């Protein structure tokens, strides 16, 4: 074996101080990576290598020592091979280091060379940029000269236009040639704005002063023309002409405030006749002749279109302004006169006035867009920080109303004044609704309830309920057109009143009378029980109720379906009214108490049907308690009382299901409530069957199972195609009937061992420690009083132990 220095070394020589033979311990993560790269199954390569175990593995017995020389030779050969691999690796690493240093030096030299080349490129780029600047310098100077020359020529042209315009305007002012002034004034003002940057130049400042003086002189002349036209001695004989049209064009350019004055002068002049003809003292002012007011405006608009439409600029929208001012005056005057003569207003007169006014507003809405009612879209006033002063003392052309925002501002512009008097209209609606309710009552008394064919695809709802809500809807539509404020709250109160009347006089009054039927549900609606299955049976022990005929059952179902329809439609009515009314009043609308009234009627209808079915089954249950169960010797088919009960169920339930076809959820509630009440009553009658022998208990158990089978299928009884009942219904039947079966199984349990009997009882009755129930079962078994006391004490102890164990488990958790 050769070392790096070439000196021979004996392979068998071993130096204990040589650090090559020290155990090399690597970190666990390093060792893990090595194992992944160089996987090995040799024991020597293991991290936890133990030489002693390895030798014992090679030489497990003394006889195996015979081949020790071969093993030693093999190990030495492996050592030599590893030493050779290590030397080659070290030499290769030394050569690699030399190559790496050389490559690094070459890279550094390349970087220096690249840096020098980049510097040369930058120098050349700088030289090129200087060359380009020298080439373009002359071009830039030419561009600047061209721009300055163009500006100078344009300015000189503007200056020439300004001087010539001023001269022409001076001549036109002397001649009062307003057409030429209107043609020249706007260009001169526009050109003068071009010279604002040069206003400090004396010549420009002088021209600006001249324009201002000419403008002031024009304003004086134009104002005098307008005063002569509208307020002068010949104002009444004023006729539109081109001369005044030119005046308006000048006004449109020169002074917005003067333009507003001209508008107001025109409106005041043309509406003065209207204010005189329809002042409060005149016969034409009252509501019965309100259509005359609107006819006057129509004539005024026709006159405007024929005479004045050509003299005013289109964007002044004088026809619309005339209409808006007319509407404002009319609304104010109508409000005043109605306040003073309120006692003379009746429903017919108010309805006439409202219909004519709403019709007029509709016509106006179609013709005008309402731009003059909105300063943001008004070209006349949008740029002014002023309010328009009109002839009526109101300081703004915008209307303040509580009407709901609409696409056009004209609906309600006049009819708003009727809002304070709509209580008269609401009172008339109230009387009309009272007459309608009375008509419904008379119809039901005369014709009775309509015949109903039944089925899920048909409705058993009374037609009068639909008629009532259609009437409500029409009233709401009419009132919402007039107001969306307080009058709608009055309408809400009216609807609430007549919904309660309908519930009391139509629905409750037509429910079959029983000993527990309330005469009126209105006062008790607020305590309506939402969870119908928890309503207790209304049939008390020993009480008899007359059995309902099919017509009465149909009537009860019809009342139920109608009440359901009313509950749903009342919600829709409430939502619709909240859409119509002003947002600030939405929270004041609620029909919750009225919905509760109809929900209470639903509960009452269901309870009446349950009473009838319970009453039909009561004789059979009573017969069950009168049987001698201790003398029965054999178990046969189901007992006669069970057959009787089943026959009643098969007769009555399909009728109810047929008439509640469109209200299946309430039919299911009826079934659920009935089975819950009936089974509890059945268990109470079961306790009264005493004493019972073993055969009697088995017969009762068979009867109970038969009843459970029928009750589970109660919603689909007598149907050709069975329909799976709801899970909640099935759960109630199984829970309660299972208790009845467990009671009978306890009766069948021997009581020779009191402790075992009590344990069986608690197991079967789901750890029920009720003493009363336990004592009733003991009486069913015929156990005597002294023995009962002993068993009751045992029950108390066992039940207490169960509770203590349960509490301990809870604490441990």
Order of alpha helices (4+ residues) and beta strands (2+ residues): alpha-alpha-alpha-alpha-alpha-alpha-alpha-alpha-alpha-alpha-alpha-alpha-alpha-alpha-alpha-alpha-alpha-alpha-alpha-alpha-alpha-alpha
